[in-house]
Amino acid sequence: MMNKLEISPEHQHYNHRLLQRILEPELMEDPKQVQAYAQADFSEPNDHFMQHLNALVGVSGFDGYALDLGCGPGDISCRFAKIYPSALVDALDGSKAMLDYAESIMPSELSARVRFIHGKLPTVSLSRSRYDLIFSNSLLHHLPEPQALWHFIKRYAGNGTRIAIMDLFRPQSDRQAIEIVEKYAAKEPEILQHDFYHSLLAAFTPEEIEEQLREAGLNFEVERISDRHVFISGTIIFK
Ligand SMILES: C[S@@+](CC[C@H](N)C(=O)[O-])C[C@H]1O[C@@H](n2cnc3c(N)ncnc32)[C@H](O)[C@@H]1O
């Protein structure tokens, strides 16, 4: 596993404590990487995310405008649109290769309600100025500067907008990161195991996320929902 993961020389002190995040490339643009990611089995974490998202939306359902940030191949954008037949979903990603893949696998019956938008946060300007729900899975750890996400959310939220964000959190050591990769991705292609390992190293700790939210003035809940995922949720209230 160690060789397969191709740990870079500066990470080769196995069991090093991960005191600081180690950035990975921001956008996922390599066609091989896109294909491996899109074809991987993320059913368990994506189901988990949908459960938390549905709980946030509540029994009254959803019939407004939703924004999916860093939508990748669009599995979650499409699942959301299927569950809520009156929802309109804008799904944003900075990688054209990812969006081309997403378009190619989107069920045709959703094409009138799911719109894939090519653009990079935080500089992209969206045609709609407010969304009723903003969600995102596995984007935060890609961002060199995390306030890009929290400021972007504030820019496109209105009073009452609900927010649901899930991401990996950084393990305590590179040994732990390797154990997580072995536990959850042993059967996945090498390129995916490599990306997963580096995503864990690039992720924030729940405490760092709480600090980011304080700095952004966002009163959201931060919850560890698995041995590797954190769920951040709340409602925007303008005073
Ligand atoms: C790990 S994937 C997650 C995809 C999807 N949300 C999912 O749950 O499967 C992260 C995605 O975020 C995109 N991304 C990274 N930084 C971005 C940015 N600044 N603006 C827009 N998209 C970004 C990447 O290109 C990639 O497609």
The ligand as an SDF file (V2000), in Angstrom:
LIG
                    3D

 27 29  0  0  0  0  0  0  0  0999 V2000
  -13.6090   15.9240   -4.5910 C   0  0  0  0  0  0  0  0  0  0  0  0
  -14.5550   16.6540   -5.8490 S   0  0  0  0  0  0  0  0  0  0  0  0
  -16.1800   16.5800   -5.1620 C   0  0  0  0  0  0  0  0  0  0  0  0
  -17.2280   16.4260   -6.2300 C   0  0  0  0  0  0  0  0  0  0  0  0
  -18.6690   16.2690   -5.7530 C   0  0  0  0  0  0  0  0  0  0  0  0
  -19.1010   17.3560   -4.9220 N   0  0  0  0  0  0  0  0  0  0  0  0
  -18.8910   14.9640   -5.0620 C   0  0  0  0  0  0  0  0  0  0  0  0
  -19.3330   14.9680   -3.9180 O   0  0  0  0  0  0  0  0  0  0  0  0
  -18.6370   13.9160   -5.6620 O   0  0  0  0  0  0  0  0  0  0  0  0
  -14.1710   18.3810   -5.6960 C   0  0  0  0  0  0  0  0  0  0  0  0
  -14.5790   19.1950   -6.8990 C   0  0  0  0  0  0  0  0  0  0  0  0
  -14.4200   20.5870   -6.6030 O   0  0  0  0  0  0  0  0  0  0  0  0
  -13.9100   21.2400   -7.7470 C   0  0  0  0  0  0  0  0  0  0  0  0
  -13.2660   22.4980   -7.3000 N   0  0  0  0  0  0  0  0  0  0  0  0
  -12.1400   22.6350   -6.5840 C   0  0  0  0  0  0  0  0  0  0  0  0
  -11.8840   23.9340   -6.3390 N   0  0  0  0  0  0  0  0  0  0  0  0
  -12.8870   24.6360   -6.9240 C   0  0  0  0  0  0  0  0  0  0  0  0
  -13.2020   26.0230   -7.0190 C   0  0  0  0  0  0  0  0  0  0  0  0
  -12.4090   26.9640   -6.4700 N   0  0  0  0  0  0  0  0  0  0  0  0
  -14.3150   26.3850   -7.6850 N   0  0  0  0  0  0  0  0  0  0  0  0
  -15.1220   25.4580   -8.2630 C   0  0  0  0  0  0  0  0  0  0  0  0
  -14.8780   24.1290   -8.2040 N   0  0  0  0  0  0  0  0  0  0  0  0
  -13.7790   23.7220   -7.5370 C   0  0  0  0  0  0  0  0  0  0  0  0
  -12.9760   20.2300   -8.3690 C   0  0  0  0  0  0  0  0  0  0  0  0
  -12.7270   20.5050   -9.7440 O   0  0  0  0  0  0  0  0  0  0  0  0
  -13.7520   18.9260   -8.1420 C   0  0  0  0  0  0  0  0  0  0  0  0
  -14.5860   18.6290   -9.2230 O   0  0  0  0  0  0  0  0  0  0  0  0
  1  2  1  0
  2  3  1  0
  2 10  1  0
  3  4  1  0
  4  5  1  0
  5  6  1  0
  5  7  1  0
  7  8  2  0
  7  9  1  0
 10 11  1  0
 11 12  1  0
 11 26  1  0
 12 13  1  0
 13 14  1  0
 13 24  1  0
 14 15  1  0
 14 23  1  0
 15 16  2  0
 16 17  1  0
 17 18  1  0
 17 23  2  0
 18 19  1  0
 18 20  2  0
 20 21  1  0
 21 22  2  0
 22 23  1  0
 24 25  1  0
 24 26  1  0
 26 27  1  0
M  CHG  2   2   1   9  -1
M  END
$$$$
